[in-house]
Amino acid sequence: MTGDGSEQQEVKNLSEQAYDLLRNDILTAELFPTDKLQVDVLSDRYGIGSVPLREALNRLSSEGLVERRSHRGFFVTAISMAKLEELVKTRVWVETLALRESMQHVDDAWEEALVLSCHRLVRTHRRLPEEHGRELSEEWERRHKEFHTLLLSRCQSELLLNFCTTLMDQAVRYRNLSMNTNPSRARREGGAAEHQAILDAVLERDPDLAISLLTEHYNMTLETLRDVIPDDRDEADGRAVKSGT
């Protein structure tokens, strides 16, 4: 019985490790949308057996980062402009609600944490080299998520906050794909000013302005990705014109 329990714990630990590695590679665009995720190839890549990898793939499938196709295996979930627009629209809906609720529970400790978080994020912006190193990019992502999560952290709804962070992770994949294929230091430096403006509105206790700036921040990011993310609707419209429909 003890041996069985140890084996189950080992598989669970390896499954968590596989999940973390796969998730990170998908979010950082090391694994591209529509890439086939062959278990034997992944096993060689990560040095983890097939059983923990399948568990991790199924878990990522439930989160929408991996797609399981009948009789064809696992694939990195495809992206599109339509999906990104839906993602941004939903983020605006839920995060503005969470931010307004969070700002109703302001205290000095929260404000100080926000100031420090924004300062760290801005410093990371400045330190990014012309050639974007993976280590610094991952640090920027950590700082970025920390700041945005902290903004919403006083909403007093764990369910709402968890949903918001899930959507944040979905957005990371689009942003990193953009940075891997079309690096833009200007956009990240511009984002620093946007983050500072949001922080200033929060410190001024002006929820309407903070919400407006957060919405503008996400929409600006959306617009910068239009030249990078494929828009299947354009292709569909072109096919319809050619067919005369």
Helices and strands as residue ranges (DSSP letters): H 2-27, E 36-37, H 39-46, H 50-62, E 66-69, E 73-76, H 81-102, G 103-105, H 108-127, H 134-152, H 158-181, H 185-203, H 207-224, H 232-243
